[in-house]
Amino acid sequence: MPRIATLQTLGILAGMAMALSGAGCATVGHEAPSSPSPILGWCSVTSENTGPAKTILDVALHHLDDRPGAIAHVHTEGTLPHQGIRDQSMAAEKDWPIMRRAAQAWRINGDPRYLKQVDAYLAAWAGTYQPDFNPIDETNLDGLIDAYMLTADALSPSTRTMAQALLRKLGTGYIDRIQHARRPGPATTINNWQSHRVKLIALSAAALGDRAMLSSAFAIFKQQVADNIRPDGSVIDFGERDALHYVVYDLQPLVQATLAAKPYGIGGDWLNYRTSQGASLRLALDWLRPYAEGQRSHQEFVHTKVPFDLARREVGEPGYSGLWDAKTSSTLYWLAAKLDSGYLSVAQKLAPQPPDWVGVCR
């Protein structure tokens, strides 16, 4: 197995090294520095004097006594409420944002209780979870991956080893399945499913410091931009689902992948990468922007070609009929603003403050 780069090494590779003030040498259960320096990666945590940081600390403290509920498999894709293991899966997945906020809280104030909690949660999940490689089921693992990225150098050796093995299995598993998929294949090889695969590969690679895996992620990203984004900036999911809901669901993972890769410089500027037909992630964000800003509106799922959309409308799931709620794109544009401040105005219009886990990052 190739040597895993430490977070300090990643900083050197990115040309953006910052002192970790000894945080990388902390032992779980021992006091970390009172104010650990921000690490490199997409989320370099701000000081505790900001609004989002205070929210993170409040929420993390509220969940400090929670215990992990790791399960071997999660499955929510294609299910209605109370079907199969949907409810159990959704309950277990609540662990992942708890882990991320605990990791961010530790980075903010160095309280060793948060590091200990992240270590326990990562050990539980890495020792239990078995990837199914369904990217819709697994997309929310970004919380777990971010938690690892923020604490990797300070985890207990056994937890770090197990977490690395899980992320490597996740990243290489998705790459292998993409490389061996037939083309042309089913719609899920080019629609939002593939965007979520790109995200999971890129985040896993960035967390591991695996530049070869990131290069593979960029190659798959480029193919997805070519397959999914049309020259006018619309995405194929919009044509299939007739819903801006799925435009957001398609673009947000691509933005997250771009953020994860940015410190490495691999592939250059993913946001502005353009295909020979002129398609790009930026173009797609700009296509959606008039809807997000309220200049245009859209009735959702009126002409969807997917029966499951109609089933969700029938059981009353919110968002599957009526006018699209532009505020549901706020997280997308707050993340995009991390790549280009030109998206800050639309993000602030959609939500005055970013989600705490986004806003706490520089």
ZABA-885126 format. One record per residue (C-alpha): residue number from 0; residue in three letters; x, y, z. Coordinates in nm, 3 decimals. Layout:
// ZABA-885126
+------+------+---------+---------+---------+
| resi | resn |       X |       Y |       Z |
+------+------+---------+---------+---------+
|  NUM |  Ala |       X |       Y |       Z |
...
+------+------+---------+---------+---------+
This chain:
// ZABA-885126
+------+------+---------+---------+---------+
| resi | resn |       X |       Y |       Z |
+------+------+---------+---------+---------+
|    0 |  Met |   0.000 |   0.000 |   0.000 |
|    1 |  Pro |   0.149 |   0.343 |  -0.088 |
|    2 |  Arg |   0.253 |   0.556 |   0.205 |
|    3 |  Ile |  -0.030 |   0.784 |   0.319 |
|    4 |  Ala |   0.077 |   1.147 |   0.323 |
|    5 |  Thr |   0.028 |   1.329 |   0.652 |
|    6 |  Leu |  -0.176 |   1.645 |   0.657 |
|    7 |  Gln |   0.144 |   1.845 |   0.701 |
|    8 |  Thr |   0.284 |   1.683 |   0.388 |
|    9 |  Leu |  -0.034 |   1.773 |   0.203 |
|   10 |  Gly |   0.024 |   2.134 |   0.294 |
|   11 |  Ile |   0.372 |   2.123 |   0.142 |
|   12 |  Leu |   0.237 |   1.962 |  -0.172 |
|   13 |  Ala |  -0.024 |   2.233 |  -0.202 |
|   14 |  Gly |   0.234 |   2.504 |  -0.148 |
|   15 |  Met |   0.028 |   2.630 |   0.142 |
|   16 |  Ala |   0.193 |   2.479 |   0.450 |
|   17 |  Met |   0.086 |   2.611 |   0.787 |
|   18 |  Ala |   0.214 |   2.514 |   1.130 |
|   19 |  Leu |  -0.004 |   2.268 |   1.312 |
|   20 |  Ser |   0.127 |   2.385 |   1.651 |
|   21 |  Gly |   0.189 |   2.025 |   1.755 |
|   22 |  Ala |  -0.172 |   1.915 |   1.695 |
|   23 |  Gly |  -0.054 |   1.636 |   1.468 |
|   24 |  Cys |   0.129 |   1.477 |   1.759 |
|   25 |  Ala |  -0.164 |   1.480 |   1.998 |
|   26 |  Thr |  -0.266 |   1.147 |   2.147 |
|   27 |  Val |  -0.634 |   1.068 |   2.190 |
|   28 |  Gly |  -0.732 |   1.135 |   2.547 |
|   29 |  His |  -0.440 |   1.377 |   2.600 |
|   30 |  Glu |  -0.495 |   1.747 |   2.584 |
|   31 |  Ala |  -0.452 |   1.892 |   2.237 |
|   32 |  Pro |  -0.318 |   2.245 |   2.191 |
|   33 |  Ser |  -0.562 |   2.502 |   2.322 |
|   34 |  Ser |  -0.608 |   2.645 |   1.973 |
|   35 |  Pro |  -0.497 |   2.406 |   1.697 |
|   36 |  Ser |  -0.396 |   2.580 |   1.378 |
|   37 |  Pro |  -0.620 |   2.531 |   1.074 |
|   38 |  Ile |  -0.525 |   2.236 |   0.860 |
|   39 |  Leu |  -0.509 |   2.234 |   0.485 |
|   40 |  Gly |  -0.773 |   2.063 |   0.285 |
|   41 |  Trp |  -1.096 |   2.220 |   0.173 |
|   42 |  Cys |  -1.188 |   2.315 |   0.531 |
|   43 |  Ser |  -0.930 |   2.518 |   0.720 |
|   44 |  Val |  -1.123 |   2.603 |   1.033 |
|   45 |  Thr |  -1.172 |   2.963 |   1.143 |
|   46 |  Ser |  -1.133 |   3.105 |   1.493 |
|   47 |  Glu |  -1.397 |   3.048 |   1.756 |
|   48 |  Asn |  -1.506 |   3.412 |   1.745 |
|   49 |  Thr |  -1.712 |   3.370 |   1.429 |
|   50 |  Gly |  -2.084 |   3.299 |   1.428 |
|   51 |  Pro |  -2.054 |   2.963 |   1.251 |
|   52 |  Ala |  -1.778 |   2.853 |   1.489 |
|   53 |  Lys |  -1.991 |   2.936 |   1.791 |
|   54 |  Thr |  -2.276 |   2.735 |   1.638 |
|   55 |  Ile |  -2.044 |   2.441 |   1.574 |
|   56 |  Leu |  -1.928 |   2.449 |   1.935 |
|   57 |  Asp |  -2.284 |   2.466 |   2.065 |
|   58 |  Val |  -2.404 |   2.177 |   1.850 |
|   59 |  Ala |  -2.094 |   1.967 |   1.916 |
|   60 |  Leu |  -2.131 |   2.014 |   2.290 |
|   61 |  His |  -2.497 |   1.911 |   2.268 |
|   62 |  His |  -2.394 |   1.582 |   2.105 |
|   63 |  Leu |  -2.078 |   1.521 |   2.305 |
|   64 |  Asp |  -2.232 |   1.239 |   2.508 |
|   65 |  Asp |  -2.386 |   1.066 |   2.204 |
|   66 |  Arg |  -2.258 |   0.724 |   2.109 |
|   67 |  Pro |  -2.198 |   0.587 |   1.758 |
|   68 |  Gly |  -2.469 |   0.379 |   1.594 |
|   69 |  Ala |  -2.262 |   0.223 |   1.318 |
|   70 |  Ile |  -2.429 |  -0.035 |   1.094 |
|   71 |  Ala |  -2.284 |  -0.253 |   0.820 |
|   72 |  His |  -2.502 |  -0.122 |   0.539 |
|   73 |  Val |  -2.721 |   0.181 |   0.468 |
|   74 |  His |  -2.992 |   0.200 |   0.207 |
|   75 |  Thr |  -3.225 |   0.490 |   0.135 |
|   76 |  Glu |  -3.206 |   0.522 |  -0.243 |
|   77 |  Gly |  -3.532 |   0.443 |  -0.421 |
|   78 |  Thr |  -3.726 |   0.391 |  -0.099 |
|   79 |  Leu |  -4.028 |   0.564 |   0.048 |
|   80 |  Pro |  -4.065 |   0.638 |   0.420 |
|   81 |  His |  -4.061 |   0.325 |   0.638 |
|   82 |  Gln |  -3.963 |   0.095 |   0.352 |
|   83 |  Gly |  -3.685 |  -0.157 |   0.404 |
|   84 |  Ile |  -3.401 |  -0.025 |   0.619 |
|   85 |  Arg |  -3.460 |   0.339 |   0.523 |
|   86 |  Asp |  -3.551 |   0.455 |   0.873 |
|   87 |  Gln |  -3.266 |   0.262 |   1.034 |
|   88 |  Ser |  -3.023 |   0.398 |   0.776 |
|   89 |  Met |  -3.131 |   0.757 |   0.824 |
|   90 |  Ala |  -3.092 |   0.723 |   1.199 |
|   91 |  Ala |  -2.741 |   0.577 |   1.163 |
|   92 |  Glu |  -2.636 |   0.843 |   0.912 |
|   93 |  Lys |  -2.690 |   1.111 |   1.177 |
|   94 |  Asp |  -2.353 |   0.999 |   1.312 |
|   95 |  Trp |  -2.169 |   1.145 |   1.013 |
|   96 |  Pro |  -2.246 |   1.516 |   1.065 |
|   97 |  Ile |  -2.193 |   1.464 |   1.439 |
|   98 |  Met |  -1.842 |   1.342 |   1.357 |
|   99 |  Arg |  -1.768 |   1.635 |   1.130 |
|  100 |  Arg |  -1.886 |   1.894 |   1.382 |
|  101 |  Ala |  -1.689 |   1.726 |   1.661 |
|  102 |  Ala |  -1.378 |   1.737 |   1.443 |
|  103 |  Gln |  -1.439 |   2.102 |   1.360 |
|  104 |  Ala |  -1.500 |   2.181 |   1.727 |
|  105 |  Trp |  -1.167 |   2.020 |   1.816 |
|  106 |  Arg |  -0.993 |   2.226 |   1.550 |
|  107 |  Ile |  -1.157 |   2.540 |   1.688 |
|  108 |  Asn |  -1.071 |   2.510 |   2.055 |
|  109 |  Gly |  -0.858 |   2.199 |   2.103 |
|  110 |  Asp |  -1.090 |   2.036 |   2.356 |
|  111 |  Pro |  -0.963 |   1.675 |   2.368 |
|  112 |  Arg |  -1.313 |   1.544 |   2.435 |
|  113 |  Tyr |  -1.407 |   1.617 |   2.076 |
|  114 |  Leu |  -1.102 |   1.440 |   1.938 |
|  115 |  Lys |  -1.183 |   1.139 |   2.157 |
|  116 |  Gln |  -1.539 |   1.138 |   2.023 |
|  117 |  Val |  -1.424 |   1.151 |   1.660 |
|  118 |  Asp |  -1.179 |   0.868 |   1.727 |
|  119 |  Ala |  -1.455 |   0.654 |   1.878 |
|  120 |  Tyr |  -1.699 |   0.723 |   1.594 |
|  121 |  Leu |  -1.441 |   0.659 |   1.323 |
|  122 |  Ala |  -1.334 |   0.334 |   1.488 |
|  123 |  Ala |  -1.695 |   0.218 |   1.514 |
|  124 |  Trp |  -1.780 |   0.294 |   1.153 |
|  125 |  Ala |  -1.450 |   0.181 |   0.999 |
|  126 |  Gly |  -1.479 |  -0.145 |   1.190 |
|  127 |  Thr |  -1.841 |  -0.206 |   1.091 |
|  128 |  Tyr |  -1.938 |  -0.043 |   0.763 |
|  129 |  Gln |  -1.918 |  -0.233 |   0.434 |
|  130 |  Pro |  -1.944 |  -0.014 |   0.124 |
|  131 |  Asp |  -2.216 |  -0.112 |  -0.121 |
|  132 |  Phe |  -2.098 |   0.138 |  -0.385 |
|  133 |  Asn |  -2.441 |   0.289 |  -0.429 |
|  134 |  Pro |  -2.343 |   0.659 |  -0.445 |
|  135 |  Ile |  -2.687 |   0.783 |  -0.343 |
|  136 |  Asp |  -2.682 |   0.571 |  -0.030 |
|  137 |  Glu |  -2.323 |   0.670 |   0.046 |
|  138 |  Thr |  -2.303 |   1.034 |  -0.055 |
|  139 |  Asn |  -2.348 |   1.157 |   0.302 |
|  140 |  Leu |  -2.025 |   0.981 |   0.398 |
|  141 |  Asp |  -1.870 |   1.318 |   0.318 |
|  142 |  Gly |  -1.925 |   1.400 |   0.686 |
|  143 |  Leu |  -1.718 |   1.099 |   0.794 |
|  144 |  Ile |  -1.447 |   1.177 |   0.539 |
|  145 |  Asp |  -1.423 |   1.540 |   0.650 |
|  146 |  Ala |  -1.398 |   1.426 |   1.012 |
|  147 |  Tyr |  -1.104 |   1.205 |   0.922 |
|  148 |  Met |  -0.936 |   1.482 |   0.721 |
|  149 |  Leu |  -0.959 |   1.722 |   1.015 |
|  150 |  Thr |  -0.819 |   1.482 |   1.275 |
|  151 |  Ala |  -0.605 |   1.228 |   1.087 |
|  152 |  Asp |  -0.268 |   1.314 |   1.241 |
|  153 |  Ala |  -0.407 |   1.304 |   1.595 |
|  154 |  Leu |  -0.610 |   0.983 |   1.583 |
|  155 |  Ser |  -0.503 |   0.670 |   1.765 |
|  156 |  Pro |  -0.293 |   0.456 |   1.529 |
|  157 |  Ser |  -0.548 |   0.174 |   1.513 |
|  158 |  Thr |  -0.834 |   0.409 |   1.426 |
|  159 |  Arg |  -0.627 |   0.591 |   1.166 |
|  160 |  Thr |  -0.532 |   0.262 |   1.000 |
|  161 |  Met |  -0.892 |   0.138 |   0.992 |
|  162 |  Ala |  -1.024 |   0.469 |   0.862 |
|  163 |  Gln |  -0.760 |   0.481 |   0.590 |
|  164 |  Ala |  -0.854 |   0.130 |   0.482 |
|  165 |  Leu |  -1.222 |   0.226 |   0.459 |
|  166 |  Leu |  -1.152 |   0.538 |   0.253 |
|  167 |  Arg |  -0.916 |   0.352 |   0.024 |
|  168 |  Lys |  -1.174 |   0.077 |  -0.027 |
|  169 |  Leu |  -1.434 |   0.341 |  -0.102 |
|  170 |  Gly |  -1.225 |   0.541 |  -0.349 |
|  171 |  Thr |  -1.067 |   0.252 |  -0.537 |
|  172 |  Gly |  -1.394 |   0.059 |  -0.539 |
|  173 |  Tyr |  -1.579 |   0.339 |  -0.715 |
|  174 |  Ile |  -1.296 |   0.392 |  -0.961 |
|  175 |  Asp |  -1.287 |   0.022 |  -1.047 |
|  176 |  Arg |  -1.662 |   0.011 |  -1.107 |
|  177 |  Ile |  -1.651 |   0.319 |  -1.329 |
|  178 |  Gln |  -1.358 |   0.191 |  -1.532 |
|  179 |  His |  -1.530 |  -0.143 |  -1.593 |
|  180 |  Ala |  -1.876 |  -0.003 |  -1.666 |
|  181 |  Arg |  -1.999 |  -0.056 |  -2.018 |
|  182 |  Arg |  -2.045 |   0.251 |  -2.236 |
|  183 |  Pro |  -2.294 |   0.360 |  -2.325 |
|  184 |  Gly |  -2.443 |   0.234 |  -2.002 |
|  185 |  Pro |  -2.756 |   0.305 |  -1.799 |
|  186 |  Ala |  -2.855 |   0.658 |  -1.710 |
|  187 |  Thr |  -2.691 |   0.626 |  -1.370 |
|  188 |  Thr |  -2.348 |   0.623 |  -1.536 |
|  189 |  Ile |  -2.391 |   0.985 |  -1.648 |
|  190 |  Asn |  -2.661 |   1.144 |  -1.430 |
|  191 |  Asn |  -2.644 |   1.265 |  -1.069 |
|  192 |  Trp |  -2.531 |   0.920 |  -0.954 |
|  193 |  Gln |  -2.200 |   0.971 |  -1.133 |
|  194 |  Ser |  -2.160 |   1.317 |  -0.979 |
|  195 |  His |  -2.185 |   1.160 |  -0.635 |
|  196 |  Arg |  -1.930 |   0.894 |  -0.734 |
|  197 |  Val |  -1.691 |   1.170 |  -0.840 |
|  198 |  Lys |  -1.740 |   1.341 |  -0.503 |
|  199 |  Leu |  -1.674 |   1.029 |  -0.298 |
|  200 |  Ile |  -1.361 |   0.945 |  -0.496 |
|  201 |  Ala |  -1.222 |   1.299 |  -0.477 |
|  202 |  Leu |  -1.293 |   1.340 |  -0.106 |
|  203 |  Ser |  -1.144 |   1.000 |  -0.023 |
|  204 |  Ala |  -0.835 |   1.072 |  -0.230 |
|  205 |  Ala |  -0.786 |   1.415 |  -0.075 |
|  206 |  Ala |  -0.825 |   1.278 |   0.277 |
|  207 |  Leu |  -0.568 |   1.006 |   0.205 |
|  208 |  Gly |  -0.330 |   1.238 |   0.027 |
|  209 |  Asp |  -0.340 |   1.002 |  -0.270 |
|  210 |  Arg |  -0.245 |   1.208 |  -0.574 |
|  211 |  Ala |  -0.284 |   0.916 |  -0.814 |
|  212 |  Met |  -0.641 |   0.863 |  -0.696 |
|  213 |  Leu |  -0.705 |   1.236 |  -0.733 |
|  214 |  Ser |  -0.577 |   1.220 |  -1.091 |
|  215 |  Ser |  -0.827 |   0.941 |  -1.156 |
|  216 |  Ala |  -1.098 |   1.152 |  -0.995 |
|  217 |  Phe |  -1.017 |   1.441 |  -1.228 |
|  218 |  Ala |  -1.035 |   1.217 |  -1.534 |
|  219 |  Ile |  -1.378 |   1.094 |  -1.421 |
|  220 |  Phe |  -1.482 |   1.452 |  -1.339 |
|  221 |  Lys |  -1.394 |   1.564 |  -1.692 |
|  222 |  Gln |  -1.592 |   1.280 |  -1.843 |
|  223 |  Gln |  -1.891 |   1.365 |  -1.623 |
|  224 |  Val |  -1.882 |   1.729 |  -1.731 |
|  225 |  Ala |  -1.882 |   1.610 |  -2.092 |
|  226 |  Asp |  -2.158 |   1.355 |  -2.039 |
|  227 |  Asn |  -2.382 |   1.549 |  -1.806 |
|  228 |  Ile |  -2.354 |   1.922 |  -1.874 |
|  229 |  Arg |  -2.486 |   2.054 |  -2.202 |
|  230 |  Pro |  -2.327 |   2.343 |  -2.394 |
|  231 |  Asp |  -2.598 |   2.579 |  -2.265 |
|  232 |  Gly |  -2.519 |   2.487 |  -1.904 |
|  233 |  Ser |  -2.825 |   2.272 |  -1.836 |
|  234 |  Val |  -2.774 |   1.918 |  -1.706 |
|  235 |  Ile |  -2.925 |   1.599 |  -1.838 |
|  236 |  Asp |  -3.099 |   1.540 |  -1.505 |
|  237 |  Phe |  -3.314 |   1.847 |  -1.572 |
|  238 |  Gly |  -3.430 |   1.701 |  -1.901 |
|  239 |  Glu |  -3.505 |   1.365 |  -1.739 |
|  240 |  Arg |  -3.667 |   1.484 |  -1.416 |
|  241 |  Asp |  -3.798 |   1.830 |  -1.511 |
|  242 |  Ala |  -3.686 |   1.946 |  -1.170 |
|  243 |  Leu |  -3.432 |   2.198 |  -1.043 |
|  244 |  His |  -3.410 |   1.977 |  -0.735 |
|  245 |  Tyr |  -3.200 |   1.740 |  -0.942 |
|  246 |  Val |  -2.989 |   2.017 |  -1.092 |
|  247 |  Val |  -2.876 |   2.103 |  -0.739 |
|  248 |  Tyr |  -2.833 |   1.735 |  -0.656 |
|  249 |  Asp |  -2.616 |   1.697 |  -0.965 |
|  250 |  Leu |  -2.397 |   2.004 |  -0.917 |
|  251 |  Gln |  -2.335 |   2.011 |  -0.543 |
|  252 |  Pro |  -2.124 |   1.692 |  -0.537 |
|  253 |  Leu |  -1.918 |   1.823 |  -0.829 |
|  254 |  Val |  -1.854 |   2.144 |  -0.636 |
|  255 |  Gln |  -1.752 |   1.942 |  -0.330 |
|  256 |  Ala |  -1.515 |   1.734 |  -0.542 |
|  257 |  Thr |  -1.365 |   2.053 |  -0.681 |
|  258 |  Leu |  -1.313 |   2.194 |  -0.331 |
|  259 |  Ala |  -1.147 |   1.873 |  -0.213 |
|  260 |  Ala |  -0.905 |   1.869 |  -0.505 |
|  261 |  Lys |  -0.818 |   2.239 |  -0.505 |
|  262 |  Pro |  -0.530 |   2.231 |  -0.250 |
|  263 |  Tyr |  -0.346 |   1.974 |  -0.461 |
|  264 |  Gly |  -0.354 |   2.160 |  -0.791 |
|  265 |  Ile |  -0.412 |   1.836 |  -0.980 |
|  266 |  Gly |  -0.591 |   1.904 |  -1.306 |
|  267 |  Gly |  -0.577 |   2.278 |  -1.258 |
|  268 |  Asp |  -0.901 |   2.470 |  -1.217 |
|  269 |  Trp |  -1.185 |   2.217 |  -1.206 |
|  270 |  Leu |  -1.449 |   2.489 |  -1.178 |
|  271 |  Asn |  -1.350 |   2.639 |  -1.511 |
|  272 |  Tyr |  -1.250 |   2.323 |  -1.694 |
|  273 |  Arg |  -1.429 |   2.334 |  -2.030 |
|  274 |  Thr |  -1.506 |   2.053 |  -2.271 |
|  275 |  Ser |  -1.455 |   2.088 |  -2.643 |
|  276 |  Gln |  -1.827 |   2.170 |  -2.662 |
|  277 |  Gly |  -1.789 |   2.451 |  -2.409 |
|  278 |  Ala |  -1.955 |   2.282 |  -2.110 |
|  279 |  Ser |  -1.820 |   2.348 |  -1.760 |
|  280 |  Leu |  -1.920 |   2.332 |  -1.397 |
|  281 |  Arg |  -1.918 |   2.711 |  -1.383 |
|  282 |  Leu |  -2.152 |   2.727 |  -1.682 |
|  283 |  Ala |  -2.396 |   2.493 |  -1.506 |
|  284 |  Leu |  -2.388 |   2.700 |  -1.187 |
|  285 |  Asp |  -2.454 |   3.010 |  -1.395 |
|  286 |  Trp |  -2.742 |   2.838 |  -1.576 |
|  287 |  Leu |  -2.912 |   2.770 |  -1.241 |
|  288 |  Arg |  -2.836 |   3.113 |  -1.098 |
|  289 |  Pro |  -3.136 |   3.305 |  -1.243 |
|  290 |  Tyr |  -3.366 |   3.053 |  -1.079 |
|  291 |  Ala |  -3.177 |   3.079 |  -0.751 |
|  292 |  Glu |  -3.195 |   3.457 |  -0.759 |
|  293 |  Gly |  -3.568 |   3.456 |  -0.832 |
|  294 |  Gln |  -3.551 |   3.594 |  -1.186 |
|  295 |  Arg |  -3.703 |   3.271 |  -1.314 |
|  296 |  Ser |  -3.929 |   3.009 |  -1.156 |
|  297 |  His |  -4.008 |   2.646 |  -1.226 |
|  298 |  Gln |  -4.287 |   2.401 |  -1.148 |
|  299 |  Glu |  -4.116 |   2.087 |  -1.027 |
|  300 |  Phe |  -4.147 |   1.734 |  -1.175 |
|  301 |  Val |  -4.438 |   1.820 |  -1.407 |
|  302 |  His |  -4.290 |   1.622 |  -1.696 |
|  303 |  Thr |  -4.062 |   1.383 |  -1.510 |
|  304 |  Lys |  -3.984 |   1.057 |  -1.684 |
|  305 |  Val |  -3.916 |   0.872 |  -1.358 |
|  306 |  Pro |  -4.212 |   0.694 |  -1.191 |
|  307 |  Phe |  -4.047 |   0.711 |  -0.849 |
|  308 |  Asp |  -4.081 |   1.091 |  -0.856 |
|  309 |  Leu |  -4.457 |   1.048 |  -0.890 |
|  310 |  Ala |  -4.462 |   0.795 |  -0.606 |
|  311 |  Arg |  -4.289 |   1.043 |  -0.377 |
|  312 |  Arg |  -4.536 |   1.310 |  -0.476 |
|  313 |  Glu |  -4.823 |   1.077 |  -0.397 |
|  314 |  Val |  -4.700 |   1.013 |  -0.042 |
|  315 |  Gly |  -4.654 |   1.385 |   0.012 |
|  316 |  Glu |  -4.276 |   1.413 |   0.030 |
|  317 |  Pro |  -4.195 |   1.786 |   0.019 |
|  318 |  Gly |  -4.037 |   1.932 |  -0.292 |
|  319 |  Tyr |  -4.187 |   1.689 |  -0.542 |
|  320 |  Ser |  -4.458 |   1.924 |  -0.670 |
|  321 |  Gly |  -4.522 |   2.296 |  -0.692 |
|  322 |  Leu |  -4.274 |   2.577 |  -0.740 |
|  323 |  Trp |  -3.911 |   2.505 |  -0.678 |
|  324 |  Asp |  -3.789 |   2.653 |  -0.351 |
|  325 |  Ala |  -3.473 |   2.842 |  -0.440 |
|  326 |  Lys |  -3.350 |   2.825 |  -0.081 |
|  327 |  Thr |  -3.279 |   2.456 |  -0.133 |
|  328 |  Ser |  -2.978 |   2.566 |  -0.342 |
|  329 |  Ser |  -2.826 |   2.776 |  -0.063 |
|  330 |  Thr |  -2.569 |   2.515 |   0.043 |
|  331 |  Leu |  -2.465 |   2.466 |  -0.319 |
|  332 |  Tyr |  -2.391 |   2.836 |  -0.365 |
|  333 |  Trp |  -2.226 |   2.879 |  -0.026 |
|  334 |  Leu |  -1.991 |   2.596 |  -0.126 |
|  335 |  Ala |  -1.942 |   2.750 |  -0.470 |
|  336 |  Ala |  -1.851 |   3.079 |  -0.301 |
|  337 |  Lys |  -1.556 |   2.896 |  -0.143 |
|  338 |  Leu |  -1.429 |   2.849 |  -0.499 |
|  339 |  Asp |  -1.524 |   3.190 |  -0.636 |
|  340 |  Ser |  -1.643 |   3.485 |  -0.428 |
|  341 |  Gly |  -1.857 |   3.588 |  -0.725 |
|  342 |  Tyr |  -2.115 |   3.339 |  -0.597 |
|  343 |  Leu |  -2.127 |   3.501 |  -0.254 |
|  344 |  Ser |  -2.405 |   3.743 |  -0.343 |
|  345 |  Val |  -2.643 |   3.471 |  -0.456 |
|  346 |  Ala |  -2.551 |   3.257 |  -0.155 |
|  347 |  Gln |  -2.630 |   3.544 |   0.084 |
|  348 |  Lys |  -2.956 |   3.612 |  -0.095 |
|  349 |  Leu |  -3.061 |   3.250 |  -0.047 |
|  350 |  Ala |  -2.949 |   3.233 |   0.317 |
|  351 |  Pro |  -2.792 |   3.519 |   0.516 |
|  352 |  Gln |  -2.554 |   3.274 |   0.685 |
|  353 |  Pro |  -2.398 |   2.956 |   0.547 |
|  354 |  Pro |  -2.458 |   2.613 |   0.699 |
|  355 |  Asp |  -2.240 |   2.602 |   1.010 |
|  356 |  Trp |  -2.019 |   2.322 |   0.878 |
|  357 |  Val |  -1.948 |   2.530 |   0.565 |
|  358 |  Gly |  -1.923 |   2.869 |   0.728 |
|  359 |  Val |  -1.666 |   2.753 |   0.981 |
|  360 |  Cys |  -1.424 |   2.680 |   0.696 |
|  361 |  Arg |  -1.203 |   2.954 |   0.555 |
+------+------+---------+---------+---------+
